[in-house]
Amino acid sequence: MKALVFFLFLICGFYGQAQLDCILGVGGRDNETIVKVFELTEEQQKNLKNWTAELKIRNDIFKERAKYLMKQNEESSPEVLMEVSKKYQSYIDSMAKNVRMMDKRLLTSFNETQYERYLKLCRRLTLRPIHINRSVDEN
């Protein structure tokens, strides 16, 4: 019985880890969709535009590093290429973190209705929402 409970616990843990983040994709091709779906205010639209530009600059740096890394190691041995692939993956991971950071910035600017709409969309797509601190400042 204990083994069965442990096995079910492991399966639930793996399912929770396998669930993908519900990203908005700030800086991607869908900024206009974000504006329409969440009915962004003028200020939110301005911030979205600025954060998109910032994300492009941040990720262009990693793209250039990755390109240089690949060019530098075009004819390397398989052992070296394994190390290069780890470094390359770290650049990809950093770019994904940048996207998540910009999405979190936008989510923080959402009013309650916009954030609830985001949560509903994530649930419908069975994706893990990015949670933000919605606590109220009592001062």
MODELLER restraints for C-alpha pairs under 7 A, 6 or more apart:
rsr = mdl.restraints
at = mdl.atoms
rsr.add(forms.Gaussian(group=physical.xy_distance, feature=features.Distance(at['CA:19:A'], at['CA:127:A']), mean=6.10, stdev=0.5))
rsr.add(forms.Gaussian(group=physical.xy_distance, feature=features.Distance(at['CA:19:A'], at['CA:128:A']), mean=6.24, stdev=0.5))
rsr.add(forms.Gaussian(group=physical.xy_distance, feature=features.Distance(at['CA:20:A'], at['CA:127:A']), mean=5.39, stdev=0.5))
rsr.add(forms.Gaussian(group=physical.xy_distance, feature=features.Distance(at['CA:20:A'], at['CA:128:A']), mean=5.84, stdev=0.5))
rsr.add(forms.Gaussian(group=physical.xy_distance, feature=features.Distance(at['CA:21:A'], at['CA:127:A']), mean=5.62, stdev=0.5))
rsr.add(forms.Gaussian(group=physical.xy_distance, feature=features.Distance(at['CA:21:A'], at['CA:128:A']), mean=4.63, stdev=0.5))
rsr.add(forms.Gaussian(group=physical.xy_distance, feature=features.Distance(at['CA:21:A'], at['CA:129:A']), mean=5.97, stdev=0.5))
rsr.add(forms.Gaussian(group=physical.xy_distance, feature=features.Distance(at['CA:21:A'], at['CA:130:A']), mean=6.83, stdev=0.5))
rsr.add(forms.Gaussian(group=physical.xy_distance, feature=features.Distance(at['CA:22:A'], at['CA:122:A']), mean=5.79, stdev=0.5))
rsr.add(forms.Gaussian(group=physical.xy_distance, feature=features.Distance(at['CA:22:A'], at['CA:127:A']), mean=5.04, stdev=0.5))
rsr.add(forms.Gaussian(group=physical.xy_distance, feature=features.Distance(at['CA:22:A'], at['CA:128:A']), mean=5.30, stdev=0.5))
rsr.add(forms.Gaussian(group=physical.xy_distance, feature=features.Distance(at['CA:22:A'], at['CA:129:A']), mean=4.88, stdev=0.5))
rsr.add(forms.Gaussian(group=physical.xy_distance, feature=features.Distance(at['CA:22:A'], at['CA:130:A']), mean=6.53, stdev=0.5))
rsr.add(forms.Gaussian(group=physical.xy_distance, feature=features.Distance(at['CA:23:A'], at['CA:100:A']), mean=6.73, stdev=0.5))
rsr.add(forms.Gaussian(group=physical.xy_distance, feature=features.Distance(at['CA:23:A'], at['CA:103:A']), mean=6.58, stdev=0.5))
rsr.add(forms.Gaussian(group=physical.xy_distance, feature=features.Distance(at['CA:24:A'], at['CA:103:A']), mean=5.93, stdev=0.5))
rsr.add(forms.Gaussian(group=physical.xy_distance, feature=features.Distance(at['CA:25:A'], at['CA:99:A']), mean=6.71, stdev=0.5))
rsr.add(forms.Gaussian(group=physical.xy_distance, feature=features.Distance(at['CA:25:A'], at['CA:103:A']), mean=6.69, stdev=0.5))
rsr.add(forms.Gaussian(group=physical.xy_distance, feature=features.Distance(at['CA:26:A'], at['CA:52:A']), mean=6.05, stdev=0.5))
rsr.add(forms.Gaussian(group=physical.xy_distance, feature=features.Distance(at['CA:26:A'], at['CA:99:A']), mean=6.65, stdev=0.5))
rsr.add(forms.Gaussian(group=physical.xy_distance, feature=features.Distance(at['CA:26:A'], at['CA:102:A']), mean=6.28, stdev=0.5))
rsr.add(forms.Gaussian(group=physical.xy_distance, feature=features.Distance(at['CA:26:A'], at['CA:103:A']), mean=5.75, stdev=0.5))
rsr.add(forms.Gaussian(group=physical.xy_distance, feature=features.Distance(at['CA:27:A'], at['CA:52:A']), mean=4.16, stdev=0.5))
rsr.add(forms.Gaussian(group=physical.xy_distance, feature=features.Distance(at['CA:27:A'], at['CA:55:A']), mean=6.41, stdev=0.5))
rsr.add(forms.Gaussian(group=physical.xy_distance, feature=features.Distance(at['CA:27:A'], at['CA:56:A']), mean=6.98, stdev=0.5))
rsr.add(forms.Gaussian(group=physical.xy_distance, feature=features.Distance(at['CA:35:A'], at['CA:45:A']), mean=6.86, stdev=0.5))
rsr.add(forms.Gaussian(group=physical.xy_distance, feature=features.Distance(at['CA:38:A'], at['CA:114:A']), mean=5.56, stdev=0.5))
rsr.add(forms.Gaussian(group=physical.xy_distance, feature=features.Distance(at['CA:44:A'], at['CA:109:A']), mean=7.00, stdev=0.5))
rsr.add(forms.Gaussian(group=physical.xy_distance, feature=features.Distance(at['CA:48:A'], at['CA:106:A']), mean=6.95, stdev=0.5))
rsr.add(forms.Gaussian(group=physical.xy_distance, feature=features.Distance(at['CA:51:A'], at['CA:102:A']), mean=6.38, stdev=0.5))
rsr.add(forms.Gaussian(group=physical.xy_distance, feature=features.Distance(at['CA:55:A'], at['CA:98:A']), mean=6.66, stdev=0.5))
rsr.add(forms.Gaussian(group=physical.xy_distance, feature=features.Distance(at['CA:59:A'], at['CA:95:A']), mean=5.55, stdev=0.5))
rsr.add(forms.Gaussian(group=physical.xy_distance, feature=features.Distance(at['CA:62:A'], at['CA:91:A']), mean=5.65, stdev=0.5))
rsr.add(forms.Gaussian(group=physical.xy_distance, feature=features.Distance(at['CA:62:A'], at['CA:95:A']), mean=6.93, stdev=0.5))
rsr.add(forms.Gaussian(group=physical.xy_distance, feature=features.Distance(at['CA:66:A'], at['CA:88:A']), mean=5.85, stdev=0.5))
rsr.add(forms.Gaussian(group=physical.xy_distance, feature=features.Distance(at['CA:66:A'], at['CA:91:A']), mean=6.72, stdev=0.5))
rsr.add(forms.Gaussian(group=physical.xy_distance, feature=features.Distance(at['CA:104:A'], at['CA:130:A']), mean=6.94, stdev=0.5))
rsr.add(forms.Gaussian(group=physical.xy_distance, feature=features.Distance(at['CA:107:A'], at['CA:115:A']), mean=6.79, stdev=0.5))
rsr.add(forms.Gaussian(group=physical.xy_distance, feature=features.Distance(at['CA:108:A'], at['CA:132:A']), mean=6.36, stdev=0.5))
rsr.add(forms.Gaussian(group=physical.xy_distance, feature=features.Distance(at['CA:119:A'], at['CA:129:A']), mean=6.34, stdev=0.5))
rsr.add(forms.Gaussian(group=physical.xy_distance, feature=features.Distance(at['CA:122:A'], at['CA:128:A']), mean=6.56, stdev=0.5))
rsr.add(forms.Gaussian(group=physical.xy_distance, feature=features.Distance(at['CA:122:A'], at['CA:129:A']), mean=5.89, stdev=0.5))
